[in-house]
Amino acid sequence: SRQVADAAERSAPLCLIMCDIDHFKRINDSWGHPVGDQVIRYVASAIQAAAPKPACGARYGGEEFALLLPRTNLDAAETIAQELLRRVRARTLSRKSSGELIGHITISAGVALLRPGERAEALLRRADAALYEAKRAGRDRVICESENRAAA
């Protein structure tokens, strides 16, 4: 809410990326919750590495994450989201204890830009809708809100 108020006060752009680990239930079911927790930590570290200052990233719940990007327009936010997907997908993960191959992890992401006069909850809903459009479109992709509106 503070970032939304600040963006409105300064007439500055503010974007939100919502992302979700693809097929996370399958990871937990196949490898167990401790490995699932390690995958969550891996994705969190990739988000931290891809986030430019003064971005604010957080685990939103379960296997979902949010990355708030002050002073960032939609094109720049999409570029950051694409880099995030690339970073997550880049490593082949294996189980430390046994060396068993877990494979590549992918995420899906939705990106939205704060609209004038909009509240934080509406921005979150639109980014989340774009995320779920990315899931429906096949996962391992970024959908920006403008693409989401065009698809609807």
Sequence and secondary structure as in RCSB ss.txt:
>XXXX:A:sequence
SRQVADAAERSAPLCLIMCDIDHFKRINDSWGHPVGDQVIRYVASAIQAAAPKPACGARYGGEEFALLLPRTNLD
AAETIAQELLRRVRARTLSRKSSGELIGHITISAGVALLRPGERAEALLRRADAALYEAKRAGRDRVICESENRA
AA
>XXXX:A:secstr
 HHHHHHHHHT  EEEEEEEETTHHHHHHHH HHHHHHHHHHHHHHHHHH  TT EEEEEETTEEEEEEET  HH
HHHHHHHHHHHHHHHSEEE TTT  EEEE  EEEEEEE  TT  HHHHHHHHHHHHHHHHHTTSS EEEHHHHHH
H 
